[in-house]
């Protein structure tokens, strides 16, 4: 019997990451233009209406990217996130607080658009109040990106967030310096901007950058191991080349199969634990999560694979990259950067939970695409 039926759609995932990052940059530019515009950004070289128009268009473009970000997140299906979770804060079963901040940012931007369309009806005072409130969407969006984003621990995201935060802080300081405000309010504004930068950096270092943040942020247990699809980085001790035979090699395997769920999020979990003996003594562990299919099986949403010699069974870590009936293709990497691909043929007896099959190992990132 087949282990699984379909693989994870990754295009949505990449679109979600890309549009989220672009939206953060656009929100930063829009905020900076809004802060600097009233007192003549560009040293008076640009007319105020030009700066205002640029601010409006950049903000609208940011809203468009945020909308795509929301749509692709829902369509991806990796996490149990629906449209209501994107609009109503703090109700999602997936990282409720940090995802809720994203909903707050979206709601603030939507309020800005709606009140701008009704500006003549509601009056300048109400529109102005909502407009200033919409500026809060930037820090809220920043916390959302770092608290729930899959790239929060990557160096480029750390650099992007730092540049955005520093740019906003400099814009605020420039605005305060040019506004002619009294010394005490000016000092309070400068101190507040610097304190916010320091507090944000401390939180980021002690939170999202630390191991175990996914669990503390509120990721459902069924998806915790699924984060291997996002950042497949091995954290085990490097295994010596003599621990496993030189590739290519193959061996028969035997093991056990376990199937549980669906849980309250509608996800089922599948686990395979197997060993090879004789000339190749090794251990294999496969975990995957997905939604049940009507004809049986599971449509995979996430996976995590560990493989290694008997004394170091997690020497290589990675994920499933191809499926076709009983054939499973796995891409692995060890802590030293060496890659290993497994081509598995698994026969599962669901009644007894027994697994038999063969394991073929090749060097490289991928064994190709299973064709049946």
C-alpha positions in Angstrom: 0.0 0.0 0.0 1.2 3.5 -0.7 2.4 5.7 2.2 1.1 9.0 0.9 -0.5 10.5 -2.1 0.7 14.1 -2.8 3.6 16.3 -1.9 3.7 19.8 -0.4 3.0 22.7 -2.8 6.1 24.9 -2.2 5.3 27.7 -4.7 2.8 29.3 -2.3 5.3 29.0 0.5 7.9 31.0 -1.4 5.4 33.5 -2.5 4.3 34.0 1.1 7.9 34.6 2.3 8.7 36.9 -0.6 5.6 39.0 -0.5 5.8 39.4 3.3 9.4 40.7 3.1 8.6 43.1 0.2 5.5 44.3 2.1 7.7 45.1 5.2 10.1 47.1 3.0 7.2 49.0 1.4 5.6 49.7 4.7 8.9 51.1 5.9 9.3 53.4 2.9 5.7 54.6 3.3 6.2 55.3 7.0 9.4 57.2 6.4 7.7 59.3 3.7 4.8 60.0 6.0 7.0 61.0 8.8 9.3 63.3 6.7 6.8 64.6 4.2 5.0 67.3 6.3 8.2 69.3 6.8 9.7 68.9 3.3 11.5 65.6 2.7 14.4 66.0 0.4 15.4 69.4 1.7 12.6 71.2 -0.1 13.7 69.9 -3.5 10.5 67.9 -3.9 7.1 69.6 -3.7 5.0 68.4 -0.8 2.3 67.1 -3.1 4.9 64.9 -4.9 6.0 63.4 -1.5 2.3 62.9 -0.5 1.5 61.2 -3.7 4.5 58.9 -3.5 3.6 58.1 0.1 0.0 57.2 -0.9 1.1 55.0 -3.8 3.8 53.2 -1.9 1.3 52.5 0.9 -1.3 51.1 -1.6 1.4 48.9 -3.2 2.3 47.6 0.3 -1.4 46.8 0.9 -1.4 44.8 -2.4 1.6 42.8 -1.3 0.1 42.2 2.1 -3.1 40.9 0.4 -1.1 38.5 -1.7 0.8 37.4 1.4 -2.4 36.6 3.2 -3.9 34.7 0.2 -0.8 32.6 -0.4 -0.5 31.8 3.3 -4.1 30.5 3.3 -3.7 28.6 0.0 -0.4 27.0 1.1 -2.2 24.9 3.7 1.0 24.2 5.7 -0.5 25.7 8.8 -4.2 25.7 9.8 -4.8 29.3 8.9 -8.1 30.5 7.4 -9.4 33.9 6.2 -10.9 34.6 9.6 -7.5 34.2 11.2 -6.1 36.8 8.8 -8.8 39.3 9.8 -9.7 38.5 13.4 -6.7 38.8 15.7 -5.5 36.2 18.2 -7.9 33.4 17.3 -5.7 31.2 15.1 -4.5 27.8 16.4 -1.1 28.5 14.8 1.1 30.9 16.7 -2.0 32.9 17.8 -0.3 36.0 19.3 2.2 36.5 16.5 -0.2 35.7 13.7 -2.7 37.9 15.5 -0.3 40.9 15.2 -0.3 40.3 11.4 -4.1 40.5 11.5 -4.0 43.7 13.5 -1.6 45.3 10.9 -3.9 44.2 8.1 -7.0 45.6 9.8 -5.2 49.0 10.4 -4.3 49.2 6.7 -7.8 48.3 5.7 -9.2 51.0 8.0 -6.8 53.4 6.3 -8.1 52.5 2.9 -11.8 52.6 3.9 -11.6 56.0 5.7 -9.6 57.4 2.7 -12.4 56.4 0.4 -14.9 58.1 2.8 -12.8 61.1 3.6 -15.3 63.7 2.5 -18.1 62.0 4.4 -16.3 61.5 7.7 -14.3 64.7 7.8 -10.6 65.4 8.1 -10.5 65.0 11.9 -11.6 61.4 11.9 -9.6 60.6 8.8 -6.5 62.1 10.3 -6.9 60.1 13.6 -7.2 56.9 11.6 -4.3 57.9 9.4 -2.0 58.4 12.4 -3.3 55.2 13.9 -2.4 53.3 10.7 1.3 54.2 11.3 1.1 51.6 14.1 0.8 48.9 11.4 4.6 49.2 10.8 5.9 48.1 14.3 3.1 45.5 14.5 4.0 44.1 11.1 7.6 44.0 12.1 6.9 42.0 15.3 4.6 39.7 13.3 7.4 39.1 10.7 10.0 38.3 13.3 7.7 36.4 15.6 6.0 34.0 13.2 8.0 34.3 9.9 9.9 31.2 8.8 13.0 33.4 7.9 13.3 35.1 11.3 16.5 33.2 12.2 18.2 33.8 8.8 21.0 36.3 8.4 19.4 38.2 5.5 16.1 38.6 7.4 18.1 39.9 10.4 19.8 42.4 8.2 16.5 43.5 6.5 14.8 44.0 9.8 17.7 46.0 11.2 17.9 48.3 8.2 14.1 48.9 8.3 14.2 49.7 12.0 17.2 51.9 11.7 15.7 53.8 8.8 12.5 54.5 10.7 14.4 55.6 13.8 16.6 58.0 11.7 13.4 59.4 10.1 11.9 60.1 13.5 15.1 61.7 14.7 15.3 63.9 11.6 11.6 64.9 12.0 12.2 65.8 15.7 15.3 67.8 14.8 13.5 69.8 12.1 10.3 70.3 14.0 11.5 73.1 16.3 9.9 71.3 19.3 10.9 72.3 22.9 14.0 70.6 24.3 12.1 68.3 26.8 9.7 66.8 24.2 12.5 66.5 21.7 14.6 64.6 24.2 11.7 62.4 25.1 11.1 61.5 21.4 14.8 60.8 20.8 15.1 58.7 24.0 11.9 56.8 23.1 13.2 56.0 19.6 16.5 54.7 20.9 14.8 52.8 23.7 12.5 51.1 21.2 15.4 50.0 19.0 17.3 48.6 22.0 14.2 46.8 23.4 13.4 45.3 20.0 17.0 44.0 19.5 17.0 42.5 23.0 13.7 40.7 22.4 14.8 39.5 19.0 18.0 38.1 20.3 16.4 36.4 23.3 13.3 35.2 21.4 13.1 34.3 17.7 16.8 33.7 17.4 16.8 31.1 20.2 16.3 27.4 19.7 12.8 26.3 20.6 11.1 29.5 19.6 8.7 27.7 17.3 7.2 25.8 20.3 7.1 28.9 22.5 5.5 30.9 19.8 2.5 28.6 19.7 3.2 26.2 16.8 0.9 23.2 17.0 2.7 20.0 18.1 1.8 18.3 14.8 3.7 20.9 12.9 6.8 21.4 15.1 8.9 18.9 13.2 7.5 20.2 9.9 9.7 23.3 10.3 12.4 21.1 8.7 10.8 22.0 5.4 11.5 25.7 6.1 15.1 25.6 7.3 16.7 22.1 6.8 19.8 22.7 8.9 21.5 19.8 10.6 22.5 20.4 14.2 24.1 17.1 15.0 27.8 16.2 15.3 29.4 15.5 12.0 29.6 11.8 11.1 32.8 10.4 9.8 33.0 9.1 6.2 33.7 5.6 7.6 30.4 5.4 9.5 28.4 4.5 6.4 29.6 2.8 3.2 30.7 4.9 0.3 27.8 5.8 -1.9 26.1 4.4 -3.8 24.9 1.6 -1.5 21.7 -0.3 -0.9 20.3 -2.5 1.8 17.0 -4.1 2.9 15.2 -2.5 5.7 12.5 -3.5 8.2 10.6 -1.4 10.6 7.3 -0.2 12.1 4.6 2.1 10.9 2.3 4.3 13.1 -0.6 6.5 12.0 -2.5 8.9 14.3 -5.1 11.6 13.9 -6.7 13.7 12.7 -6.1 16.1 15.5 -8.1 19.2 16.3 -6.5 21.0 13.4 -7.5 18.3 10.9 -4.0 16.9 10.5 -2.9 13.3 10.6 0.6 12.1 11.5 2.5 9.2 10.0 5.7 7.8 11.4 8.1 5.1 10.1 10.9 3.8 12.1 13.2 1.3 10.3 16.7 -0.2 10.5 19.1 -1.9 8.0 21.4 -4.6 9.1 24.3 -6.6 7.8 26.8 -4.8 5.6 24.9 -1.5 6.2 23.8 -1.0 9.8 21.8 2.2 10.0 18.6 3.7 11.4 15.9 5.7 9.6 13.1 7.8 11.0 10.4 9.4 8.9 7.7 11.8 10.3 5.1 13.5 8.1 1.9 15.4 8.6 -1.0 16.1 6.3 -4.7 16.1 5.6 -6.6 12.8 5.0 -7.7 11.8 1.6 -11.1 10.3 0.8 -9.6 7.2 -0.9 -7.1 6.6 1.9 -3.7 8.0 2.6 -2.5 11.5 3.5 -1.8 14.6 1.5 1.5 15.7 2.9 1.9 19.2 4.3 5.3 18.8 6.1 7.9 16.1 6.7 11.1 15.5 8.7 13.6 12.7 8.1 16.6 11.5 10.2 19.1 8.9 9.1 22.5 7.7 10.2 24.6 4.7 11.5 23.4 2.8 14.5 25.5 4.9 16.9 24.4 8.2 15.4 20.9 7.8 14.0 20.4 11.6 13.4 23.7 12.2 11.6 21.7 13.3 8.5 18.5 15.3 8.6 16.2 16.5 5.8 12.8 16.0 4.2 10.8 14.1 1.7 11.2 15.6 -1.8 9.3 13.1 -3.9 6.5 10.5 -3.6 4.9 8.0 -5.9 3.0 5.1 -4.3 5.5 3.0 -2.3 8.5 5.0 -3.5 9.8 7.8 -1.3 12.6 10.1 -2.2 14.5 11.9 0.6 17.1 14.7 0.5 19.5 14.9 3.6 22.4 16.9 4.8 24.8 16.5 7.8 26.3 19.2 10.0 29.4 19.3 7.8 27.4 20.1 4.7 27.7 16.7 3.1 24.5 15.7 1.2 22.9 12.3 0.9 19.9 11.2 -1.1 17.7 8.1 -0.2 15.5 6.3 -2.7 13.2 4.2 -0.6 10.7 1.5 -1.6 8.4 0.8 1.3 5.8 -1.9 1.6 3.4 -1.2 4.5 1.1 -3.7 6.2 -1.4 -1.4 7.8 -3.0 -4.3 9.8 0.2 -5.3 11.6 2.1 -2.0 11.3 5.1 -3.7 9.8 7.3 -2.1 7.1 9.7 -3.9 4.8 11.5 -2.6 1.8 14.8 -1.4 0.4 17.0 1.6 0.9 19.3 3.0 -1.9 21.7 5.8 -1.0 23.3 8.2 -3.4 25.4 11.3 -2.9 23.9 14.6 -3.9 20.8 16.7 -3.1 18.2 14.6 -4.9 17.5 11.2 -6.4 15.3 12.7 -9.0 11.5 12.5 -9.5 9.7 9.3 -8.9 7.9 8.1 -12.0 6.0 5.1 -10.7 
